[in-house]
Amino acid sequence: MKYKSRNLLPAAVVRKLKFFPRFIYHNKLDAHIWESDMQMRKLVSNALQMVSWSYIAFMQRMGYPLPDDAILDIFVHGSSTNYYYDDTSDIDIAIVANLDGMRAMFPNVDINGLMKSALGSWMRYHRIRVCGRGIDIDVLDVNTPRYGPGIYKVGSAYSLKSDSWIRRPELLKPDVVREIRKSAWKIFKDFRRQYNQMRKNNMGADFVDTFMTRITMERKDSYAKNYLQPVTPETMAFRMIRRCGMWRDLIELSARQRSRDFNISL
């Protein structure tokens, strides 16, 4: 079914949103990453460990107090370890470390922000693809689990260090997926309506960023209902937004709006 823009969107955006997005839910894990017995393929595991330790070595060269013995675990999480992966999925890596040395060296600094800045610097020099997927890395403090003892991320998780599951993914029954999908479609339509209005009114970068933050926060807040099961209507709606190109367009729109006062044409 074709997307009816009603002349609200530029032609280039209409082409991106040509089709209604659908949420994909599989009954098996991604065979490019996982063996039939749900063990990670050795070549993939080796590649992800190499990526992780390369990033750790980069932070060490930058002078961050993050010695090898402070790294307690490295695990993969997110859609690539679950049944809701699609062609927009990254492979999400979490490095669990003792960050006491970091906090002592930077007592008044946001450590999470510092880690994100380091990741941005490192990624500028790399174009990493594993099984055709990009890589995202978080460094987490072992002393501050977010959801419960030893639980730093929602849903399933696979330890690269021990080559074993920390939490296995739960395959939802078809009727449960149908109900979640129905709720997700309502959320998606509401966000799409707001998106159309925002594009029509040429809203500024701050408004665009606030809109994106709201989408992200609603998704994260939904995990509080059951942090072991990340397949929520809000998660599915976000992935629909991303699949149809709306999320990328919002990122590009924010960058253009924020930069326009600095641009000149000759």
Rosetta silent file (secondary structure, phi, psi, omega in degrees, C-alpha in Angstrom):
SEQUENCE: MKYKSRNLLPAAVVRKLKFFPRFIYHNKLDAHIWESDMQMRKLVSNALQMVSWSYIAFMQRMGYPLPDDAILDIFVHGSSTNYYYDDTSDIDIAIVANLDGMRAMFPNVDINGLMKSALGSWMRYHRIRVCGRGIDIDVLDVNTPRYGPGIYKVGSAYSLKSDSWIRRPELLKPDVVREIRKSAWKIFKDFRRQYNQMRKNNMGADFVDTFMTRITMERKDSYAKNYLQPVTPETMAFRMIRRCGMWRDLIELSARQRSRDFNISL
SCORE:     score description
SCORE:     0.000 S_00000001
   1 L     0.000  130.922 -176.528    0.000    0.000    0.000 S_00000001
   2 E   -80.328  148.346  179.522    1.429    3.360   -0.995 S_00000001
   3 L   -79.698  124.214  179.523    1.937    6.124    1.513 S_00000001
   4 L   -93.583  110.693 -173.429   -0.406    9.093    0.892 S_00000001
   5 L   -86.450  -19.904 -176.667    1.436   12.249    1.770 S_00000001
   6 L    55.034   31.713  177.507   -1.364   14.764    0.972 S_00000001
   7 L    64.246   20.242  179.335    1.402   17.108   -0.180 S_00000001
   8 L   -83.216  -24.317 -172.133    2.697   17.487    3.371 S_00000001
   9 L  -117.632  151.320  173.139    6.170   16.160    2.632 S_00000001
  10 L   -61.485  155.627 -176.333    8.870   16.932    0.068 S_00000001
  11 H   -57.577  -39.130 -179.103    9.070   14.440   -2.798 S_00000001
  12 H   -62.724  -37.033  179.791   12.363   12.988   -1.517 S_00000001
  13 H   -72.438  -38.172  178.330   10.780   12.247    1.857 S_00000001
  14 H   -59.556  -39.175  179.175    7.706   10.734    0.239 S_00000001
  15 H   -63.701  -36.685  178.404    9.988    8.316   -1.612 S_00000001
  16 H   -66.059  -38.090 -175.479   11.551    7.287    1.688 S_00000001
  17 L  -101.208   34.576 -171.744    8.145    6.691    3.269 S_00000001
  18 L   -63.216  -36.540 -176.343    6.663    5.066    0.189 S_00000001
  19 E  -117.650  151.516  172.329    5.379    1.998    1.979 S_00000001
  20 L   -63.781  133.004  179.630    3.801    1.412    5.343 S_00000001
  21 L   -74.100  153.429  175.064    6.483   -0.077    7.601 S_00000001
  22 L  -127.531  148.640  178.096    5.984   -3.482    9.097 S_00000001
  23 L   -90.637  127.752 -177.309    7.433   -4.946   12.224 S_00000001
  24 L   -98.413  128.503  176.229    9.335   -8.163   11.574 S_00000001
  25 L  -131.985  119.829 -175.227    9.278  -10.926   14.164 S_00000001
  26 L   -96.660  167.030  173.425   11.083  -14.180   13.390 S_00000001
  27 L  -104.838    3.341  175.223   10.814  -17.639   14.913 S_00000001
  28 L  -140.288  155.807  175.160   14.595  -18.179   14.741 S_00000001
  29 L   -72.006  163.847 -178.428   17.645  -16.087   15.516 S_00000001
  30 L   -61.134  116.242 -175.159   19.680  -14.530   12.712 S_00000001
  31 L   -68.713  -16.812  176.083   21.474  -17.458   11.063 S_00000001
  32 L   -70.844  -24.919 -175.463   24.349  -15.197   10.007 S_00000001
  33 L  -106.348  -33.189 -169.196   25.232  -14.714   13.687 S_00000001
  34 E  -117.803  142.412  170.523   23.910  -17.822   15.438 S_00000001
  35 L   -74.971  169.161 -178.621   24.317  -21.569   15.016 S_00000001
  36 L   -65.371  -22.877  178.482   21.213  -23.761   15.048 S_00000001
  37 L   -90.699   12.608  176.962   21.886  -24.622   18.708 S_00000001
  38 L    71.707   17.520  169.948   21.761  -20.875   19.577 S_00000001
  39 L   -91.191  144.253  179.549   25.516  -20.601   20.120 S_00000001
  40 E   -68.971  138.810  177.629   27.201  -17.622   18.477 S_00000001
  41 L   -60.870  138.233 -173.076   29.235  -18.484   15.405 S_00000001
  42 H   -59.561  -43.126 -178.599   32.944  -18.550   16.279 S_00000001
  43 H   -62.220  -39.494  178.891   34.003  -16.188   13.511 S_00000001
  44 H   -67.010  -46.052  179.166   31.377  -13.648   14.621 S_00000001
  45 H   -59.125  -44.666  179.239   32.349  -13.991   18.282 S_00000001
  46 H   -62.733  -41.677 -179.440   36.036  -13.510   17.460 S_00000001
  47 H   -63.905  -43.190 -178.196   35.275  -10.456   15.327 S_00000001
  48 H   -69.025  -35.907  175.515   33.162   -8.826   18.050 S_00000001
  49 H   -66.318  -40.011  178.942   35.800   -9.488   20.701 S_00000001
  50 H   -62.918  -43.036  177.411   38.455   -7.968   18.438 S_00000001
  51 H   -59.754  -47.654 -176.628   36.272   -4.879   17.934 S_00000001
  52 H   -62.432  -47.006 -177.285   35.667   -4.539   21.680 S_00000001
  53 H   -73.069  -26.083  173.816   39.302   -4.899   22.712 S_00000001
  54 H   -65.779  -40.877  178.402   40.396   -2.549   19.949 S_00000001
  55 H   -67.777  -40.455  177.247   38.105    0.104   21.403 S_00000001
  56 H   -61.396  -43.400  178.883   39.381   -0.598   24.935 S_00000001
  57 H   -62.166  -36.860  177.684   42.977   -0.252   23.679 S_00000001
  58 H   -61.616  -45.339  179.500   42.031    3.081   22.071 S_00000001
  59 H   -64.092  -36.592  177.592   40.719    4.398   25.409 S_00000001
  60 H   -65.090  -40.085  177.855   43.894    3.230   27.121 S_00000001
  61 H   -66.237  -28.537  177.782   46.007    5.094   24.547 S_00000001
  62 L   -74.698   -7.649  177.953   43.876    8.176   25.241 S_00000001
  63 L    95.058    8.364  177.998   45.028    7.957   28.869 S_00000001
  64 L   -74.074  136.875 -179.566   41.811    6.710   30.424 S_00000001
  65 L   -77.450   77.301 -178.544   42.403    4.561   33.555 S_00000001
  66 L  -133.729   70.436 -177.925   40.763    1.439   32.139 S_00000001
  67 L   -67.954  162.892 -177.595   43.278   -1.428   32.463 S_00000001
  68 H   -56.310  -38.188 -176.376   42.515   -4.874   31.076 S_00000001
  69 H   -74.122   -5.070  174.584   41.839   -6.307   34.535 S_00000001
  70 H   -85.435  -11.007  179.878   39.055   -3.734   35.034 S_00000001
  71 E   -85.677  113.606 -175.122   37.052   -5.365   32.214 S_00000001
  72 E   -96.118  -31.037  177.441   34.722   -7.871   33.843 S_00000001
  73 E  -161.839  156.638  172.313   32.540   -8.905   30.921 S_00000001
  74 E  -133.069  120.067 -177.902   31.705   -8.066   27.321 S_00000001
  75 E  -133.268  156.640  176.846   28.244   -9.032   26.145 S_00000001
  76 E  -102.305  141.534 -179.458   25.976   -8.598   23.132 S_00000001
  77 E  -144.571 -173.834  177.226   22.362   -7.498   23.609 S_00000001
  78 L    84.668 -165.712 -171.284   19.489   -5.953   21.671 S_00000001
  79 H   -63.875  -26.788 -179.557   17.633   -7.170   18.597 S_00000001
  80 H   -70.354  -12.769  175.233   20.603   -9.123   17.205 S_00000001
  81 H  -106.151   11.116 -174.913   20.258  -11.476   20.209 S_00000001
  82 L  -135.628 -171.959 -172.952   16.485  -11.714   19.863 S_00000001
  83 L   -95.695    2.087 -176.709   13.753  -12.522   17.366 S_00000001
  84 L  -107.568   24.085  176.952   12.872   -8.957   16.324 S_00000001
  85 L   -68.211  153.657  174.447   16.008   -8.208   14.296 S_00000001
  86 L  -150.282 -169.249 -174.629   15.636   -6.606   10.869 S_00000001
  87 L   -75.388   -3.191  175.248   17.793   -4.923    8.238 S_00000001
  88 L   -99.951   -0.847 -174.517   18.180   -1.809   10.416 S_00000001
  89 L   -72.791  133.125  166.681   19.567   -3.720   13.411 S_00000001
  90 L   -89.265  170.970  167.102   23.030   -2.971   14.761 S_00000001
  91 E   -99.884  114.949 -175.341   25.020   -5.380   16.896 S_00000001
  92 E   -93.822  123.770 -179.238   24.971   -3.824   20.359 S_00000001
  93 E  -114.134  135.873  174.809   27.987   -4.507   22.585 S_00000001
  94 E  -119.924  127.389  176.491   28.212   -3.690   26.291 S_00000001
  95 E  -103.336  113.937  179.969   31.565   -3.603   28.091 S_00000001
  96 E   -94.039  120.933 -173.482   31.086   -4.081   31.828 S_00000001
  97 E  -140.456  159.004  170.762   34.016   -2.576   33.724 S_00000001
  98 L   -83.660  111.633 -174.908   35.091   -1.277   37.098 S_00000001
  99 L  -100.501   20.129  179.263   35.074    2.482   36.508 S_00000001
 100 H   -58.657  -40.064  179.357   36.377    3.528   39.929 S_00000001
 101 H   -64.267  -38.311  178.146   39.608    4.746   38.325 S_00000001
 102 H   -63.939  -44.531 -177.999   37.640    6.808   35.808 S_00000001
 103 H   -67.752  -33.339  177.937   35.544    8.413   38.535 S_00000001
 104 H   -69.375  -38.315 -179.491   38.644    9.203   40.589 S_00000001
 105 H   -74.729  -33.223 -177.718   40.360   10.853   37.625 S_00000001
 106 L  -125.271   71.380 -171.916   37.230   12.746   36.516 S_00000001
 107 L   -66.131  -26.573 -175.667   35.274   13.405   39.740 S_00000001
 108 L  -115.755   25.138 -176.423   33.023   16.119   38.312 S_00000001
 109 L  -116.397  143.656  174.137   32.558   14.769   34.794 S_00000001
 110 L   -71.131  107.092 -175.914   29.667   12.805   33.296 S_00000001
 111 H   -64.574  -39.095  179.311   31.392    9.461   32.714 S_00000001
 112 H   -61.986  -42.992  177.432   28.698    8.254   30.317 S_00000001
 113 H   -63.866  -37.493  178.139   29.122   11.374   28.209 S_00000001
 114 H   -63.387  -42.586  179.362   32.882   10.927   28.273 S_00000001
 115 H   -64.846  -40.526  179.059   32.539    7.351   27.041 S_00000001
 116 H   -64.280  -38.622  177.918   30.200    8.413   24.234 S_00000001
 117 H   -64.382  -41.429  178.411   32.672   11.097   23.164 S_00000001
 118 H   -63.776  -40.714  179.014   35.477    8.533   23.096 S_00000001
 119 H   -63.445  -42.896  178.324   33.323    6.186   21.024 S_00000001
 120 H   -59.815  -41.125  178.482   32.542    8.964   18.552 S_00000001
 121 H   -64.384  -42.233 -178.460   36.254    9.709   18.149 S_00000001
 122 H   -67.993  -41.818 -176.088   37.072    6.041   17.624 S_00000001
 123 H   -70.454  -21.059  177.948   34.221    5.434   15.167 S_00000001
 124 L   -62.859  -23.923 -177.236   35.316    8.350   12.981 S_00000001
 125 L  -103.282    6.111 -177.501   38.287    6.228   11.918 S_00000001
 126 L  -135.117  144.334  171.801   36.399    2.968   11.428 S_00000001
 127 L  -125.633   79.638 -170.541   33.632    1.669    9.168 S_00000001
 128 L   -91.781  131.143  174.179   32.931   -1.626   10.880 S_00000001
 129 L  -132.646  124.987  175.596   30.409   -4.139    9.542 S_00000001
 130 E  -120.279  118.378 -174.409   29.912   -7.568   11.090 S_00000001
 131 L    56.279   35.716  178.913   27.479   -9.780    9.191 S_00000001
 132 L    77.983    5.773 -175.740   26.434   -6.654    7.322 S_00000001
 133 E  -113.639  146.976  174.269   25.517   -4.843   10.552 S_00000001
 134 L   -74.074  174.403 -176.336   26.963   -1.773   12.202 S_00000001
 135 E  -122.363  137.792  170.893   28.346   -1.794   15.730 S_00000001
 136 E  -128.995  137.236 -174.256   27.307    0.180   18.793 S_00000001
 137 E  -128.039  134.573  171.306   29.285    0.004   22.051 S_00000001
 138 E  -117.933  144.167  170.014   28.475    1.028   25.617 S_00000001
 139 E  -109.196  122.693 -172.394   30.863    1.018   28.582 S_00000001
 140 E  -117.797  142.749  178.652   28.963    0.250   31.779 S_00000001
 141 E   -80.754  122.780 -178.389   29.956    0.561   35.425 S_00000001
 142 L   -59.468  -25.100 -176.456   29.782   -2.831   37.138 S_00000001
 143 L   -85.520   -4.034 -178.876   28.684   -1.091   40.347 S_00000001
 144 L  -130.664   66.372  173.997   25.587    0.530   38.856 S_00000001
 145 L   -63.913  141.535 -171.130   23.346   -2.084   37.208 S_00000001
 146 L   -84.618  -37.930 -169.721   20.263   -0.331   35.863 S_00000001
 147 L  -109.645  -12.442 -179.050   17.463   -2.881   36.128 S_00000001
 148 E   163.533  176.662 -179.171   18.526   -5.242   38.916 S_00000001
 149 L   -54.788  116.953  178.165   21.524   -7.188   40.223 S_00000001
 150 L    75.919    5.372 -177.610   23.743   -7.914   37.231 S_00000001
 151 E  -109.922  104.579 -174.773   21.175   -6.584   34.747 S_00000001
 152 L  -102.385  -23.336  179.343   22.644   -3.688   32.778 S_00000001
 153 L  -135.754  156.414 -179.357   20.520   -3.915   29.619 S_00000001
 154 L   -77.312  156.367  171.136   16.994   -5.074   28.884 S_00000001
 155 L    74.375 -156.423 -174.472   16.168   -8.400   27.302 S_00000001
 156 L   -71.779  155.287 -178.880   18.484  -11.144   26.143 S_00000001
 157 E  -153.340  138.625 -178.424   22.261  -10.976   26.521 S_00000001
 158 E  -126.275  122.294 -177.687   25.140  -13.173   25.349 S_00000001
 159 E   -79.462  122.821  174.654   28.574  -13.041   26.986 S_00000001
 160 L   -74.809  -28.566 -176.265   31.467  -12.945   24.528 S_00000001
 161 L   -69.966  -41.430 -179.205   33.886  -13.574   27.364 S_00000001
 162 L  -102.589   -2.662 -178.428   32.345  -16.886   28.452 S_00000001
 163 L    52.618   50.617 -178.955   30.722  -17.699   25.073 S_00000001
 164 E  -153.819  162.022  179.061   27.404  -18.396   26.772 S_00000001
 165 E   -75.498  133.595  168.046   23.979  -16.878   27.327 S_00000001
 166 E   -84.658  -46.675  173.669   23.465  -14.579   30.282 S_00000001
 167 E  -141.057  123.459  179.220   19.745  -14.415   29.460 S_00000001
 168 L   -77.387  150.586  177.759   18.200  -16.338   26.589 S_00000001
 169 L   -72.363  149.881  177.469   15.600  -14.646   24.366 S_00000001
 170 L  -101.108  123.738  177.772   11.945  -15.522   24.851 S_00000001
 171 L   -84.516  113.781 -176.528   10.036  -16.502   21.714 S_00000001
 172 L   -76.057  149.936  177.052    6.606  -14.902   22.025 S_00000001
 173 L   -72.125  150.335 -177.000    3.456  -16.702   20.948 S_00000001
 174 H   -55.161  -38.345 -178.806    1.812  -15.465   17.727 S_00000001
 175 H   -68.917  -31.663  176.794   -1.282  -14.108   19.489 S_00000001
 176 H   -68.938  -43.012  178.898    0.907  -12.062   21.858 S_00000001
 177 H   -62.339  -40.405  179.648    2.863  -10.629   18.931 S_00000001
 178 H   -61.220  -42.302 -179.907   -0.398   -9.723   17.161 S_00000001
 179 H   -66.920  -41.288  177.634   -1.656   -7.772   20.184 S_00000001
 180 H   -64.529  -42.396 -179.778    1.639   -5.916   20.575 S_00000001
 181 H   -62.652  -38.809  179.517    1.713   -5.143   16.865 S_00000001
 182 H   -62.207  -44.233  178.425   -1.827   -3.746   17.000 S_00000001
 183 H   -67.604  -38.151 -179.438   -0.867   -1.355   19.816 S_00000001
 184 H   -63.797  -37.726 -179.236    2.392   -0.458   18.077 S_00000001
 185 H   -63.393  -38.260  177.407    0.547    0.507   14.899 S_00000001
 186 H   -64.184  -43.192  179.127   -1.572    3.022   16.856 S_00000001
 187 H   -63.885  -44.546 -179.714    1.558    4.562   18.399 S_00000001
 188 H   -60.307  -44.869 -178.996    3.282    4.714   15.021 S_00000001
 189 H   -61.884  -37.296  178.459    0.320    6.448   13.358 S_00000001
 190 H   -66.149  -44.263  178.281    0.256    9.088   16.099 S_00000001
 191 H   -66.009  -37.971  179.577    3.977    9.784   15.698 S_00000001
 192 H   -64.959  -38.826  177.840    3.641    9.848   11.905 S_00000001
 193 H   -62.195  -44.808  178.275    0.840   12.427   12.162 S_00000001
 194 H   -64.043  -39.406  178.639    3.026   14.635   14.382 S_00000001
 195 H   -60.745  -46.072  178.671    5.950   14.148   12.023 S_00000001
 196 H   -59.263  -44.701  179.796    3.873   15.285    9.037 S_00000001
 197 H   -64.667  -39.089 -179.726    2.727   18.400   10.900 S_00000001
 198 H   -65.066  -43.197  177.038    6.252   19.166   12.009 S_00000001
 199 H   -65.597  -40.923 -179.150    7.583   18.906    8.434 S_00000001
 200 H   -61.429  -39.179 -177.435    4.712   20.999    7.109 S_00000001
 201 L   -91.410    3.447  175.838    5.439   23.777    9.617 S_00000001
 202 L    52.057   52.773 -176.567    9.225   23.560    9.117 S_00000001
 203 L   -66.698  152.322 -176.393    9.867   23.276   12.854 S_00000001
 204 L   -75.807  175.272 -174.393   13.286   24.167   14.209 S_00000001
 205 H   -61.975  -40.035 -179.149   16.070   21.886   15.448 S_00000001
 206 H   -62.733  -39.140  178.511   15.110   22.138   19.137 S_00000001
 207 H   -66.683  -43.962  179.178   11.582   21.003   18.357 S_00000001
 208 H   -60.351  -45.082 -179.463   12.857   18.123   16.208 S_00000001
 209 H   -63.696  -39.747  178.614   15.279   17.030   18.949 S_00000001
 210 H   -64.187  -41.093  177.839   12.510   17.178   21.571 S_00000001
 211 H   -60.977  -44.705  179.654   10.273   15.060   19.354 S_00000001
 212 H   -66.715  -38.660  178.189   13.029   12.449   18.925 S_00000001
 213 H   -62.903  -40.449  178.877   13.766   12.473   22.660 S_00000001
 214 H   -61.568  -44.544  178.644   10.114   11.817   23.407 S_00000001
 215 H   -59.729  -45.188 -178.658   10.060    8.817   21.064 S_00000001
 216 H   -65.336  -43.451 -177.184   13.222    7.434   22.690 S_00000001
 217 H   -67.598  -39.038  178.139   12.048    8.019   26.261 S_00000001
 218 H   -62.674  -37.376  177.164    8.673    6.359   25.684 S_00000001
 219 H   -65.533  -46.166 -178.610   10.495    3.313   24.351 S_00000001
 220 H   -68.216  -37.449  178.816   12.861    3.181   27.317 S_00000001
 221 H   -64.400  -29.017 -179.050   10.075    3.793   29.839 S_00000001
 222 H   -66.451  -22.454 -179.828    8.171    0.821   28.430 S_00000001
 223 H   -68.369  -21.474 -178.960   10.962   -1.483   29.626 S_00000001
 224 H   -62.837  -24.629  179.907    9.992   -0.780   33.234 S_00000001
 225 H   -67.314  -39.264  178.980    6.939   -3.007   32.733 S_00000001
 226 L  -163.309   90.973 -173.746    9.135   -6.043   32.081 S_00000001
 227 L   -69.898  -10.895  176.813   12.817   -5.382   31.491 S_00000001
 228 L   -84.377  -13.563 -178.950   13.414   -9.029   30.592 S_00000001
 229 L  -125.512   97.584 -174.057   11.075   -8.739   27.587 S_00000001
 230 L   -81.152   -4.856 -178.235   11.978   -5.787   25.328 S_00000001
 231 L   -82.320   85.263  179.621    9.322   -6.488   22.674 S_00000001
 232 L  -111.288  163.604  175.729    6.872   -3.764   23.703 S_00000001
 233 H   -56.608  -37.428 -179.850    4.472   -1.703   21.543 S_00000001
 234 H   -67.390  -39.421  176.925    6.780    1.286   21.991 S_00000001
 235 H   -64.181  -44.711 -179.175    9.817   -0.719   20.856 S_00000001
 236 H   -65.308  -40.110  178.846    7.953   -2.031   17.840 S_00000001
 237 H   -62.643  -41.529  178.277    6.664    1.454   16.946 S_00000001
 238 H   -61.022  -42.147 -178.693   10.221    2.821   17.107 S_00000001
 239 H   -68.969  -32.658  174.358   11.479    0.120   14.773 S_00000001
 240 H   -65.053  -41.784  176.938    8.625    0.873   12.349 S_00000001
 241 H   -59.973  -41.201 -178.239    9.655    4.549   12.451 S_00000001
 242 H   -73.013  -39.356 -177.560   13.222    3.551   11.688 S_00000001
 243 H   -64.401  -35.698 -175.949   12.351    1.059    8.953 S_00000001
 244 L   -83.794   -2.957  177.400   10.330    3.572    6.917 S_00000001
 245 L    95.573   -2.953 -177.041   13.139    6.147    6.963 S_00000001
 246 H   -65.114  -40.634 -176.904   11.439    8.621    9.284 S_00000001
 247 H   -64.453  -45.318  178.715   14.113    8.412   11.983 S_00000001
 248 H   -63.510  -39.012  178.913   16.976    9.069    9.574 S_00000001
 249 H   -64.621  -36.875  177.848   15.064   11.972    8.071 S_00000001
 250 H   -64.489  -42.060  178.277   14.586   13.472   11.543 S_00000001
 251 H   -61.172  -46.110 -179.393   18.327   13.231   12.230 S_00000001
 252 H   -66.633  -38.888  179.305   19.127   14.914    8.900 S_00000001
 253 H   -63.301  -44.700  179.015   16.436   17.551    9.443 S_00000001
 254 H   -60.175  -44.036 -179.717   17.807   18.446   12.882 S_00000001
 255 H   -64.005  -42.140  179.435   21.354   18.756   11.487 S_00000001
 256 H   -65.188  -44.656 -178.694   20.200   20.973    8.604 S_00000001
 257 H   -64.630  -39.085 -177.576   18.121   23.236   10.844 S_00000001
 258 H   -72.691  -23.846 -174.730   20.907   23.573   13.395 S_00000001
 259 H  -101.240   -7.752 -168.759   23.507   24.367   10.738 S_00000001
 260 H   -64.728  -31.221 -178.969   21.590   26.662    8.409 S_00000001
 261 H   -70.331  -14.191 -178.404   22.702   29.938   10.050 S_00000001
 262 H   -98.606   -6.680 -174.659   26.331   28.990    9.354 S_00000001
 263 L   -89.009  146.353  173.377   25.853   28.152    5.683 S_00000001
 264 L  -132.605  156.845  174.798   26.585   30.488    2.803 S_00000001
 265 L  -128.061  139.574 -175.637   26.113   30.153   -0.938 S_00000001
 266 L  -107.957    0.000    0.000   28.290   31.839   -3.533 S_00000001
